Amino acid sequence: MLNETLKYRETVEDSGFVTGVMKRIQRQQRVRRLILTVTGIAGGAFGAFGVLKLSNSLGQFVTGANALPVSLALVGTAAFLAWLFRDEMSATG
């Protein structure tokens, strides 16, 4: 019963003020989604370019270096990131 009472109704009052406000809110939501989409695509493109640019030199470094320091650095980096983002990980699941 409580969920039914608190449920958001898509139909709004027929006054011009409420209709205008709802249109502005919907416009802002579309603009936010567009901004997030464009920046996400741009970030993904820059990330992919960076990976492609650095993968060859990192591959040469890893094959030329001793495996122990490289693996310790990777594990240390993963542990640091897990510590740094522990709140986000606990919040998402």
Secondary structure, 3 states (H helix, E strand, C coil): CHHHHHCCCCCCCCCHHHHHHHHHHHHHHHHHHHHHHHHHHHHHHHHHHHHHHHHHHHHHHHHHCCHHHHHHHHHHHHHHHHHHCHHHHHHHC
